[in-house]
């Protein structure tokens, strides 16, 4: 019996040694949840007691800063310091994606919202994540965003075999932000590749010139659908334009919706990019592609995976702001054919009302993506909007409209010209 126990113990020890010597995986592929065109994955972080916790994370290659929810920072035991505007903390040393360890050693600090721990279980209202994966980290890896298959892959440099058409990309050596050579109306520009953005942006100057030259291109005022980013006060006044053709790296994109970048916002964006740029292409324009980022060789790859059209702008024309309490404040109403797309006034919708339900389904606690899925549909369909004003609730009937509707009949388009 003693001999048997000794043999078993030796086998166990050898087995344990063998396990500990197994190399860490050089790549990991995990499922994507698309929420408001944002890439959401599972990320595991180590806790002070030696255990770990898996939370939802946002893959944001257009942002160099690490961001955490206040709840997660507290759970990680981080020392949080705050001023009157924001909080920060030293970052955790690493995180894990699909069993692959991702070092955070490049990050000097994590940005944290200035909110009480009890009211901050998300990084930002309307986005159900507690951490992001920024460009500063992604630049050290091979990255593949597979929109058609809803998969995200991260790997050690040189591990992935990318497919599809490719071109060089300009990578900011300090923060990993990416710019691609682009062309609109025979003029060359730099446009960022920002898969963390739900919509594309173009400078007010360029979009204004395009609209002056092409008054027939679909355009509107009001950030609806994927253009309704965070519920900023300016979003009801944002100008949207559908650009007929954009040469973007190796791609030729058609009918791309852009939001006009206010000049002050563009100046900040350009300073962070480190090169002259006129805007960015967001995920909404690239949902049919598998996008490979070979940072080590400053090369981007695009592989077509499907040819679907996504009716992101077939929606009810509200502009919303998600609140900390889970409700959605109505900031404004987009016009359609020169008239408000949703009835206004005492019996309709007013700025400052709360949207609390759509078709009897509560919106409280939902993400922006979930609410916009509720507000979408086939043009002409009706939606029953549950509205709350001064503590009283009532219902408003609204119609799904085809905003930014492009003319899909080439012959009709020729007649218009």
VOVEX-490426 format. One record per residue (C-alpha): residue number from 1; residue in one letter; x, y, z. Coordinates in steps of 0.2 Angstrom, whole numbers, plus 5000, padded with zeros to 4 digits. Each point is the difference from the previous one (the first is absolute). Layout:
N
+-----+------+------+------+------+
! pos ! code !   xx !   yy !   zz !
+-----+------+------+------+------+
! NUM !    A !    X !    Y !    Z !
...
+-----+------+------+------+------+
//
This chain:
417
+-----+------+------+------+------+
! pos ! code !   xx !   yy !   zz !
+-----+------+------+------+------+
!   1 !    X ! 5000 ! 5000 ! 5000 !
!   2 !    X ! 5014 ! 5012 ! 5005 !
!   3 !    X ! 5009 ! 4996 ! 4983 !
!   4 !    X ! 4983 ! 5004 ! 4991 !
!   5 !    X ! 4998 ! 5016 ! 5009 !
!   6 !    X ! 5018 ! 5005 ! 4995 !
!   7 !    X ! 4998 ! 4996 ! 4982 !
!   8 !    X ! 4984 ! 5010 ! 5000 !
!   9 !    X ! 5008 ! 5015 ! 5008 !
!  10 !    X ! 5014 ! 4999 ! 4988 !
!  11 !    X ! 4988 ! 4999 ! 4985 !
!  12 !    X ! 4990 ! 5015 ! 5007 !
!  13 !    X ! 5016 ! 5010 ! 5002 !
!  14 !    X ! 5006 ! 4996 ! 4983 !
!  15 !    X ! 4983 ! 5004 ! 4993 !
!  16 !    X ! 4999 ! 5017 ! 5009 !
!  17 !    X ! 5017 ! 5005 ! 4994 !
!  18 !    X ! 4995 ! 4995 ! 4982 !
!  19 !    X ! 4984 ! 5011 ! 5002 !
!  20 !    X ! 5010 ! 5015 ! 5007 !
!  21 !    X ! 5012 ! 4999 ! 4985 !
!  22 !    X ! 4987 ! 5001 ! 4987 !
!  23 !    X ! 5002 ! 5015 ! 4989 !
!  24 !    X ! 4987 ! 5014 ! 5002 !
!  25 !    X ! 4989 ! 5001 ! 4984 !
!  26 !    X ! 5006 ! 5012 ! 4987 !
!  27 !    X ! 4983 ! 5004 ! 4993 !
!  28 !    X ! 4982 ! 5000 ! 5006 !
!  29 !    X ! 4983 ! 5001 ! 4991 !
!  30 !    X ! 4985 ! 5006 ! 5010 !
!  31 !    X ! 4982 ! 5004 ! 4995 !
!  32 !    X ! 4994 ! 5018 ! 4996 !
!  33 !    X ! 4984 ! 5008 ! 5006 !
!  34 !    X ! 4997 ! 5014 ! 4989 !
!  35 !    X ! 4991 ! 5014 ! 5010 !
!  36 !    X ! 4996 ! 5016 ! 4991 !
!  37 !    X ! 5014 ! 4994 ! 4987 !
!  38 !    X ! 5012 ! 4999 ! 5015 !
!  39 !    X ! 5011 ! 4985 ! 5002 !
!  40 !    X ! 4997 ! 4992 ! 5017 !
!  41 !    X ! 5009 ! 4985 ! 5007 !
!  42 !    X ! 5004 ! 4991 ! 5016 !
!  43 !    X ! 5015 ! 5005 ! 5009 !
!  44 !    X ! 5007 ! 4992 ! 5016 !
!  45 !    X ! 5009 ! 5010 ! 5013 !
!  46 !    X ! 5010 ! 4994 ! 5016 !
!  47 !    X ! 4992 ! 5004 ! 5017 !
!  48 !    X ! 5011 ! 5004 ! 5016 !
!  49 !    X ! 4995 ! 4983 ! 5008 !
!  50 !    X ! 5008 ! 4990 ! 4986 !
!  51 !    X ! 4983 ! 4996 ! 4991 !
!  52 !    X ! 4995 ! 5009 ! 4984 !
!  53 !    X ! 4984 ! 5007 ! 4993 !
!  54 !    X ! 4993 ! 5001 ! 4982 !
!  55 !    X ! 4992 ! 5016 ! 4995 !
!  56 !    X ! 4994 ! 5008 ! 4983 !
!  57 !    X ! 5014 ! 5010 ! 4991 !
!  58 !    X ! 4999 ! 5011 ! 4985 !
!  59 !    X ! 5013 ! 4998 ! 4986 !
!  60 !    X ! 5004 ! 5019 ! 4996 !
!  61 !    X ! 5015 ! 5002 ! 4988 !
!  62 !    X ! 4996 ! 5018 ! 4998 !
!  63 !    X ! 5003 ! 5004 ! 5018 !
!  64 !    X ! 5018 ! 4999 ! 5008 !
!  65 !    X ! 4993 ! 5002 ! 5018 !
!  66 !    X ! 4996 ! 4985 ! 5012 !
!  67 !    X ! 4983 ! 5003 ! 5008 !
!  68 !    X ! 4992 ! 4991 ! 5014 !
!  69 !    X ! 4984 ! 5001 ! 5009 !
!  70 !    X ! 5001 ! 5006 ! 5018 !
!  71 !    X ! 4993 ! 4983 ! 5006 !
!  72 !    X ! 5013 ! 4990 ! 4992 !
!  73 !    X ! 5014 ! 5012 ! 5006 !
!  74 !    X ! 4994 ! 4997 ! 5017 !
!  75 !    X ! 4998 ! 4981 ! 4998 !
!  76 !    X ! 5018 ! 5000 ! 4994 !
!  77 !    X ! 5006 ! 5009 ! 5015 !
!  78 !    X ! 5007 ! 5014 ! 4990 !
!  79 !    X ! 5005 ! 5017 ! 5009 !
!  80 !    X ! 4987 ! 5012 ! 4992 !
!  81 !    X ! 5003 ! 5018 ! 5001 !
!  82 !    X ! 4988 ! 5014 ! 4994 !
!  83 !    X ! 4999 ! 5018 ! 4996 !
!  84 !    X ! 4984 ! 5010 ! 4996 !
!  85 !    X ! 4999 ! 4993 ! 4982 !
!  86 !    X ! 5006 ! 4982 ! 5000 !
!  87 !    X ! 5009 ! 4986 ! 5009 !
!  88 !    X ! 5015 ! 4989 ! 4996 !
!  89 !    X ! 5010 ! 4985 ! 5007 !
!  90 !    X ! 5016 ! 4990 ! 4996 !
!  91 !    X ! 4994 ! 4986 ! 4988 !
!  92 !    X ! 5000 ! 4982 ! 5004 !
!  93 !    X ! 5016 ! 4991 ! 4993 !
!  94 !    X ! 4991 ! 4989 ! 4988 !
!  95 !    X ! 4983 ! 4993 ! 4994 !
!  96 !    X ! 4995 ! 4984 ! 4991 !
!  97 !    X ! 4991 ! 4998 ! 4984 !
!  98 !    X ! 4995 ! 4982 ! 4995 !
!  99 !    X ! 5013 ! 4993 ! 5011 !
! 100 !    X ! 5014 ! 5011 ! 4993 !
! 101 !    X ! 5009 ! 5012 ! 5012 !
! 102 !    X ! 5000 ! 5018 ! 4993 !
! 103 !    X ! 5013 ! 5012 ! 5009 !
! 104 !    X ! 4994 ! 5017 ! 5005 !
! 105 !    X ! 5018 ! 5006 ! 5004 !
! 106 !    X ! 4999 ! 5013 ! 4987 !
! 107 !    X ! 4986 ! 5009 ! 5009 !
! 108 !    X ! 5005 ! 5014 ! 5013 !
! 109 !    X ! 4982 ! 5002 ! 5007 !
! 110 !    X ! 4982 ! 4995 ! 4998 !
! 111 !    X ! 4987 ! 5013 ! 4998 !
! 112 !    X ! 4985 ! 4997 ! 5011 !
! 113 !    X ! 4983 ! 5010 ! 5000 !
! 114 !    X ! 4997 ! 5012 ! 5014 !
! 115 !    X ! 4986 ! 4990 ! 5008 !
! 116 !    X ! 4995 ! 4991 ! 5016 !
! 117 !    X ! 5005 ! 4981 ! 5000 !
! 118 !    X ! 4982 ! 4995 ! 5002 !
! 119 !    X ! 4994 ! 5010 ! 4985 !
! 120 !    X ! 5014 ! 4995 ! 4988 !
! 121 !    X ! 4999 ! 4982 ! 4995 !
! 122 !    X ! 5003 ! 5006 ! 4982 !
! 123 !    X ! 5014 ! 5010 ! 4992 !
! 124 !    X ! 4988 ! 5012 ! 4992 !
! 125 !    X ! 4981 ! 5001 ! 5000 !
! 126 !    X ! 4992 ! 4990 ! 4985 !
! 127 !    X ! 5015 ! 4989 ! 4997 !
! 128 !    X ! 5000 ! 4984 ! 5010 !
! 129 !    X ! 5019 ! 4998 ! 5003 !
! 130 !    X ! 5012 ! 5003 ! 5015 !
! 131 !    X ! 5016 ! 5001 ! 4991 !
! 132 !    X ! 5007 ! 5004 ! 4982 !
! 133 !    X ! 5014 ! 4993 ! 4990 !
! 134 !    X ! 5009 ! 5015 ! 4993 !
! 135 !    X ! 5011 ! 5003 ! 4985 !
! 136 !    X ! 5015 ! 5002 ! 5012 !
! 137 !    X ! 4999 ! 4982 ! 5004 !
! 138 !    X ! 4994 ! 4993 ! 4983 !
! 139 !    X ! 5015 ! 5007 ! 4991 !
! 140 !    X ! 5011 ! 4986 ! 5007 !
! 141 !    X ! 4989 ! 4986 ! 4993 !
! 142 !    X ! 4993 ! 4993 ! 4984 !
! 143 !    X ! 4981 ! 5004 ! 5000 !
! 144 !    X ! 4986 ! 4993 ! 4990 !
! 145 !    X ! 4982 ! 5007 ! 5001 !
! 146 !    X ! 4989 ! 4988 ! 4991 !
! 147 !    X ! 4983 ! 5010 ! 4999 !
! 148 !    X ! 4991 ! 4987 ! 4989 !
! 149 !    X ! 5004 ! 4985 ! 5012 !
! 150 !    X ! 4999 ! 5011 ! 5016 !
! 151 !    X ! 5018 ! 4995 ! 5005 !
! 152 !    X ! 5015 ! 5010 ! 5007 !
! 153 !    X ! 5017 ! 4993 ! 5000 !
! 154 !    X ! 5016 ! 5006 ! 5008 !
! 155 !    X ! 5017 ! 4992 ! 4998 !
! 156 !    X ! 5018 ! 5002 ! 5002 !
! 157 !    X ! 5008 ! 5010 ! 4985 !
! 158 !    X ! 5003 ! 4989 ! 4985 !
! 159 !    X ! 4988 ! 4987 ! 5006 !
! 160 !    X ! 4985 ! 5004 ! 4989 !
! 161 !    X ! 4999 ! 4996 ! 4981 !
! 162 !    X ! 4990 ! 5015 ! 4994 !
! 163 !    X ! 4989 ! 4999 ! 4984 !
! 164 !    X ! 4992 ! 5012 ! 4988 !
! 165 !    X ! 5006 ! 5016 ! 4992 !
! 166 !    X ! 5013 ! 5010 ! 5010 !
! 167 !    X ! 5008 ! 5017 ! 5001 !
! 168 !    X ! 5012 ! 5009 ! 5011 !
! 169 !    X ! 4993 ! 5009 ! 5015 !
! 170 !    X ! 5008 ! 5015 ! 5010 !
! 171 !    X ! 5002 ! 4994 ! 5018 !
! 172 !    X ! 5003 ! 5013 ! 5013 !
! 173 !    X ! 5016 ! 4993 ! 5009 !
! 174 !    X ! 4994 ! 5007 ! 5017 !
! 175 !    X ! 4982 ! 4995 ! 5001 !
! 176 !    X ! 4996 ! 4988 ! 4986 !
! 177 !    X ! 4987 ! 5010 ! 4991 !
! 178 !    X ! 4998 ! 4996 ! 4982 !
! 179 !    X ! 4998 ! 5011 ! 4984 !
! 180 !    X ! 4997 ! 4994 ! 4982 !
! 181 !    X ! 5003 ! 5009 ! 4984 !
! 182 !    X ! 4983 ! 5004 ! 4993 !
! 183 !    X ! 4992 ! 5010 ! 4985 !
! 184 !    X ! 4983 ! 5008 ! 4999 !
! 185 !    X ! 4996 ! 5009 ! 4983 !
! 186 !    X ! 5017 ! 4999 ! 4994 !
! 187 !    X ! 5008 ! 5008 ! 5015 !
! 188 !    X ! 5012 ! 4991 ! 5012 !
! 189 !    X ! 4997 ! 5000 ! 5018 !
! 190 !    X ! 5005 ! 4990 ! 5016 !
! 191 !    X ! 4986 ! 4991 ! 5009 !
! 192 !    X ! 5002 ! 4990 ! 5016 !
! 193 !    X ! 4994 ! 4982 ! 5002 !
! 194 !    X ! 4990 ! 5000 ! 5016 !
! 195 !    X ! 4990 ! 4984 ! 5003 !
! 196 !    X ! 4995 ! 5007 ! 5017 !
! 197 !    X ! 4989 ! 5013 ! 4992 !
! 198 !    X ! 4983 ! 4995 ! 4995 !
! 199 !    X ! 4999 ! 5013 ! 4986 !
! 200 !    X ! 5013 ! 5009 ! 4988 !
! 201 !    X ! 5005 ! 5018 ! 5002 !
! 202 !    X ! 5006 ! 5013 ! 4987 !
! 203 !    X ! 5005 ! 5018 ! 5003 !
! 204 !    X ! 4987 ! 5014 ! 4998 !
! 205 !    X ! 5011 ! 5008 ! 4987 !
! 206 !    X ! 5000 ! 4984 ! 4988 !
! 207 !    X ! 4982 ! 4995 ! 5003 !
! 208 !    X ! 4994 ! 5018 ! 4997 !
! 209 !    X ! 5009 ! 5000 ! 4983 !
! 210 !    X ! 4994 ! 4983 ! 4996 !
! 211 !    X ! 4982 ! 5005 ! 5004 !
! 212 !    X ! 5002 ! 5017 ! 4990 !
! 213 !    X ! 5005 ! 4990 ! 4985 !
! 214 !    X ! 4988 ! 4986 ! 5002 !
! 215 !    X ! 4984 ! 5007 ! 5007 !
! 216 !    X ! 4991 ! 4984 ! 4995 !
! 217 !    X ! 5010 ! 4989 ! 5011 !
! 218 !    X ! 4990 ! 4994 ! 5015 !
! 219 !    X ! 5002 ! 5011 ! 5015 !
! 220 !    X ! 4992 ! 5005 ! 5016 !
! 221 !    X ! 5001 ! 5008 ! 5017 !
! 222 !    X ! 4999 ! 4990 ! 5016 !
! 223 !    X ! 5010 ! 4985 ! 5007 !
! 224 !    X ! 4989 ! 4985 ! 4998 !
! 225 !    X ! 5004 ! 4982 ! 5000 !
! 226 !    X ! 5019 ! 4996 ! 5000 !
! 227 !    X ! 5004 ! 5019 ! 5000 !
! 228 !    X ! 4992 ! 5002 ! 5017 !
! 229 !    X ! 5016 ! 4996 ! 5009 !
! 230 !    X ! 4999 ! 5006 ! 5018 !
! 231 !    X ! 4986 ! 5012 ! 5001 !
! 232 !    X ! 5011 ! 5016 ! 4999 !
! 233 !    X ! 4991 ! 5016 ! 5001 !
! 234 !    X ! 5005 ! 5004 ! 4982 !
! 235 !    X ! 4994 ! 4984 ! 4992 !
! 236 !    X ! 4982 ! 5007 ! 4995 !
! 237 !    X ! 5009 ! 5013 ! 4990 !
! 238 !    X ! 5013 ! 4988 ! 4992 !
! 239 !    X ! 5000 ! 5000 ! 4981 !
! 240 !    X ! 5000 ! 4983 ! 4991 !
! 241 !    X ! 5005 ! 4997 ! 4982 !
! 242 !    X ! 5000 ! 4984 ! 4990 !
! 243 !    X ! 5016 ! 5001 ! 4989 !
! 244 !    X ! 4998 ! 4991 ! 4983 !
! 245 !    X ! 5017 ! 4992 ! 4999 !
! 246 !    X ! 5016 ! 5000 ! 5011 !
! 247 !    X ! 5017 ! 4992 ! 4995 !
! 248 !    X ! 5006 ! 4994 ! 5017 !
! 249 !    X ! 5016 ! 4991 ! 5000 !
! 250 !    X ! 4998 ! 4985 ! 4988 !
! 251 !    X ! 4980 ! 5002 ! 5001 !
! 252 !    X ! 4987 ! 5009 ! 4990 !
! 253 !    X ! 4986 ! 5003 ! 5012 !
! 254 !    X ! 4983 ! 5007 ! 4994 !
! 255 !    X ! 4986 ! 5010 ! 5008 !
! 256 !    X ! 5010 ! 5002 ! 5016 !
! 257 !    X ! 4991 ! 5010 ! 5013 !
! 258 !    X ! 5011 ! 5014 ! 5008 !
! 259 !    X ! 4997 ! 5012 ! 5015 !
! 260 !    X ! 5008 ! 5017 ! 4997 !
! 261 !    X ! 5014 ! 5002 ! 5012 !
! 262 !    X ! 4999 ! 5017 ! 5010 !
! 263 !    X ! 5016 ! 5009 ! 4997 !
! 264 !    X ! 5005 ! 5000 ! 5019 !
! 265 !    X ! 4997 ! 4982 ! 5001 !
! 266 !    X ! 5010 ! 4997 ! 4984 !
! 267 !    X ! 5015 ! 5010 ! 5007 !
! 268 !    X ! 5000 ! 4989 ! 5016 !
! 269 !    X ! 4999 ! 4984 ! 4989 !
! 270 !    X ! 5014 ! 5006 ! 4988 !
! 271 !    X ! 5012 ! 5004 ! 5014 !
! 272 !    X ! 4997 ! 4983 ! 5008 !
! 273 !    X ! 5003 ! 4991 ! 4983 !
! 274 !    X ! 5016 ! 5010 ! 4998 !
! 275 !    X ! 4997 ! 5002 ! 4981 !
! 276 !    X ! 4989 ! 5010 ! 4989 !
! 277 !    X ! 4983 ! 4992 ! 4999 !
! 278 !    X ! 4982 ! 5004 ! 4995 !
! 279 !    X ! 4990 ! 4987 ! 5010 !
! 280 !    X ! 4998 ! 4982 ! 5002 !
! 281 !    X ! 4991 ! 4985 ! 4993 !
! 282 !    X ! 4991 ! 4990 ! 5014 !
! 283 !    X ! 4993 ! 4983 ! 5001 !
! 284 !    X ! 4983 ! 5004 ! 4992 !
! 285 !    X ! 5009 ! 5001 ! 4983 !
! 286 !    X ! 5009 ! 4984 ! 5002 !
! 287 !    X ! 4988 ! 4987 ! 5007 !
! 288 !    X ! 5002 ! 4989 ! 4984 !
! 289 !    X ! 5019 ! 4998 ! 5003 !
! 290 !    X ! 5013 ! 4990 ! 5009 !
! 291 !    X ! 5013 ! 5013 ! 5005 !
! 292 !    X ! 5017 ! 4995 ! 5004 !
! 293 !    X ! 5012 ! 5012 ! 5009 !
! 294 !    X ! 5019 ! 4995 ! 4998 !
! 295 !    X ! 5007 ! 5013 ! 5011 !
! 296 !    X ! 5018 ! 4993 ! 4999 !
! 297 !    X ! 5000 ! 5003 ! 4981 !
! 298 !    X ! 4988 ! 5015 ! 5000 !
! 299 !    X ! 4988 ! 4991 ! 4988 !
! 300 !    X ! 4981 ! 4999 ! 5000 !
! 301 !    X ! 4991 ! 4986 ! 4992 !
! 302 !    X ! 4982 ! 4999 ! 4994 !
! 303 !    X ! 4991 ! 4984 ! 4995 !
! 304 !    X ! 4982 ! 5001 ! 4994 !
! 305 !    X ! 4989 ! 4988 ! 5010 !
! 306 !    X ! 4982 ! 5005 ! 4994 !
! 307 !    X ! 4991 ! 5013 ! 4990 !
! 308 !    X ! 4986 ! 5004 ! 5011 !
! 309 !    X ! 4992 ! 5018 ! 5002 !
! 310 !    X ! 4997 ! 5005 ! 5018 !
! 311 !    X ! 4985 ! 5011 ! 5001 !
! 312 !    X ! 5007 ! 5010 ! 5015 !
! 313 !    X ! 4991 ! 5015 ! 4996 !
! 314 !    X ! 4982 ! 4992 ! 4999 !
! 315 !    X ! 4995 ! 5006 ! 5017 !
! 316 !    X ! 4989 ! 5011 ! 5010 !
! 317 !    X ! 5008 ! 5018 ! 5000 !
! 318 !    X ! 5005 ! 5003 ! 5018 !
! 319 !    X ! 5016 ! 5006 ! 5007 !
! 320 !    X ! 5004 ! 4992 ! 5017 !
! 321 !    X ! 5011 ! 5002 ! 5015 !
! 322 !    X ! 5003 ! 4985 ! 5011 !
! 323 !    X ! 4999 ! 5004 ! 5018 !
! 324 !    X ! 5009 ! 4993 ! 5016 !
! 325 !    X ! 4983 ! 4994 ! 5006 !
! 326 !    X ! 4997 ! 4989 ! 4985 !
! 327 !    X ! 4987 ! 5012 ! 4992 !
! 328 !    X ! 5002 ! 5008 ! 4983 !
! 329 !    X ! 4997 ! 5019 ! 4998 !
! 330 !    X ! 4993 ! 5007 ! 4984 !
! 331 !    X ! 5012 ! 5014 ! 4994 !
! 332 !    X ! 4991 ! 5004 ! 4984 !
! 333 !    X ! 4990 ! 4993 ! 4984 !
! 334 !    X ! 5008 ! 4999 ! 4983 !
! 335 !    X ! 4990 ! 5008 ! 4985 !
! 336 !    X ! 4994 ! 4989 ! 4986 !
! 337 !    X ! 4995 ! 5009 ! 4984 !
! 338 !    X ! 5000 ! 5016 ! 5009 !
! 339 !    X ! 4989 ! 4996 ! 5014 !
! 340 !    X ! 5003 ! 4992 ! 5017 !
! 341 !    X ! 5001 ! 4981 ! 4998 !
! 342 !    X ! 4991 ! 4997 ! 5017 !
! 343 !    X ! 4985 ! 5011 ! 5006 !
! 344 !    X ! 5005 ! 5013 ! 5012 !
! 345 !    X ! 4991 ! 5011 ! 5013 !
! 346 !    X ! 4989 ! 4996 ! 5015 !
! 347 !    X ! 4993 ! 4985 ! 4992 !
! 348 !    X ! 5016 ! 4995 ! 4992 !
! 349 !    X ! 5019 ! 4999 ! 5004 !
! 350 !    X ! 5010 ! 5015 ! 5008 !
! 351 !    X ! 5018 ! 5002 ! 5003 !
! 352 !    X ! 5004 ! 4994 ! 5018 !
! 353 !    X ! 4987 ! 4986 ! 5000 !
! 354 !    X ! 5006 ! 4983 ! 5004 !
! 355 !    X ! 4997 ! 4985 ! 4989 !
! 356 !    X ! 4996 ! 4986 ! 5011 !
! 357 !    X ! 4992 ! 4987 ! 4989 !
! 358 !    X ! 4998 ! 4995 ! 4981 !
! 359 !    X ! 4986 ! 4989 ! 4996 !
! 360 !    X ! 4996 ! 4996 ! 5018 !
! 361 !    X ! 5018 ! 4994 ! 5003 !
! 362 !    X ! 5010 ! 5010 ! 5013 !
! 363 !    X ! 5016 ! 5009 ! 4994 !
! 364 !    X ! 5006 ! 5004 ! 5018 !
! 365 !    X ! 5017 ! 4991 ! 5002 !
! 366 !    X ! 5002 ! 4996 ! 4982 !
! 367 !    X ! 5015 ! 5005 ! 4990 !
! 368 !    X ! 5000 ! 5012 ! 4985 !
! 369 !    X ! 5001 ! 4986 ! 4988 !
! 370 !    X ! 4985 ! 4991 ! 5008 !
! 371 !    X ! 4989 ! 5016 ! 5000 !
! 372 !    X ! 5004 ! 5004 ! 4981 !
! 373 !    X ! 4996 ! 4982 ! 4996 !
! 374 !    X ! 4983 ! 5003 ! 5008 !
! 375 !    X ! 4998 ! 5016 ! 4990 !
! 376 !    X ! 5005 ! 4993 ! 4983 !
! 377 !    X ! 4989 ! 4991 ! 4988 !
! 378 !    X ! 4993 ! 5001 ! 4983 !
! 379 !    X ! 4995 ! 5017 ! 4994 !
! 380 !    X ! 4982 ! 5004 ! 5004 !
! 381 !    X ! 4999 ! 4988 ! 5015 !
! 382 !    X ! 4993 ! 5008 ! 5016 !
! 383 !    X ! 5008 ! 5000 ! 5017 !
! 384 !    X ! 4991 ! 5003 ! 5016 !
! 385 !    X ! 5012 ! 5012 ! 5010 !
! 386 !    X ! 4998 ! 5000 ! 5019 !
! 387 !    X ! 5004 ! 5017 ! 5005 !
! 388 !    X ! 5002 ! 5007 ! 5018 !
! 389 !    X ! 4999 ! 5019 ! 5003 !
! 390 !    X ! 4999 ! 5008 ! 5018 !
! 391 !    X ! 4997 ! 4983 ! 5008 !
! 392 !    X ! 4985 ! 4996 ! 4988 !
! 393 !    X ! 5000 ! 4986 ! 4986 !
! 394 !    X ! 4991 ! 5000 ! 4984 !
! 395 !    X ! 5002 ! 4992 ! 4983 !
! 396 !    X ! 5004 ! 5009 ! 4983 !
! 397 !    X ! 4999 ! 4991 ! 4983 !
! 398 !    X ! 5015 ! 5002 ! 4989 !
! 399 !    X ! 5004 ! 4994 ! 4983 !
! 400 !    X ! 5016 ! 4992 ! 4994 !
! 401 !    X ! 5008 ! 5011 ! 4986 !
! 402 !    X ! 5013 ! 4996 ! 4987 !
! 403 !    X ! 5013 ! 5014 ! 5005 !
! 404 !    X ! 5014 ! 5003 ! 4988 !
! 405 !    X ! 4992 ! 4990 ! 4987 !
! 406 !    X ! 5011 ! 4998 ! 4984 !
! 407 !    X ! 4992 ! 4998 ! 4983 !
! 408 !    X ! 5004 ! 4982 ! 4996 !
! 409 !    X ! 4993 ! 5000 ! 4982 !
! 410 !    X ! 5015 ! 5005 ! 4988 !
! 411 !    X ! 4988 ! 5006 ! 4986 !
! 412 !    X ! 4990 ! 5011 ! 5012 !
! 413 !    X ! 5017 ! 5007 ! 5006 !
! 414 !    X ! 5005 ! 5004 ! 4982 !
! 415 !    X ! 4983 ! 5009 ! 4997 !
! 416 !    X ! 5003 ! 5011 ! 5016 !
! 417 !    X ! 5016 ! 5006 ! 4992 !
+-----+------+------+------+------+
//
